[in-house]
Amino acid sequence: MIAGYIRVSSRGQADNNSFEEQEKVIKSKYPDAKIYKEVFTATKATEDRQIFNSLIEKLEPNSILVVSKLDRFCRNTIEGLDVINLLLKRKVSIHILNMGMIDDSPMGKLIVTVLLAFAEFERNMIVERTTRGKEIARQDKNFREGRPKKFTEKQLTLALSLLKNHTYKQVEEMTGISKSTLVRTKRKEA
């Protein structure tokens, strides 16, 4: 059995072809690989990784687990080493395409441990920089977390005033502001 495991962190990544990119890389090396896809954020508990955990259970001796990149395989060094040791003991081959085959030699274990540690370090640094950036941004009195507003207060006020003489549909056509936004804005002002 050749199993290709593909993971993205969010639905947005899944919609932006990340699944397809990873599958393309795996299929270019292993055209017969059966692909297993999962949306899983690395900050969640490992138990929540249902597809990955199910796949690990299915793999039999002489199977090959293929992953496009190390960071798609595990979320931290300890988890990565545990899974690798489990699979190697069960005689399952592991091919992380951006690294190569993982083997049970002392040198192979050293290389994997170092690379897993760097991957975990890199992820932690990204989280730290993001958190620090948000802390700095929150100091600005005009900071608002989340997506920026699409319409200004002036545009919304104008659209609401148009509702006095027009239907929601007409106002939507004139301003480009959806009915749901108009209703929500009207409710806030009431």
Secondary structure, DSSP 4 states (H G I P E B T S, - for coil): -EEEEEEESSHHHHHTTHHHHHHHHHHHH-TTPEEEEEE--TTS-GGG-HHHHHHHHH--TT-EEEESSHHHH-SSHHHHHHHHHHHHHTT-EEEETTTEEE-SSHHHHHHHHHHHHHHHHHHHHHHHHHHHHHHHHHTSTT---SSPPSS-HHHHHHHHHHTTTS-HHHHHHHH---HHHHHHHHHHH-
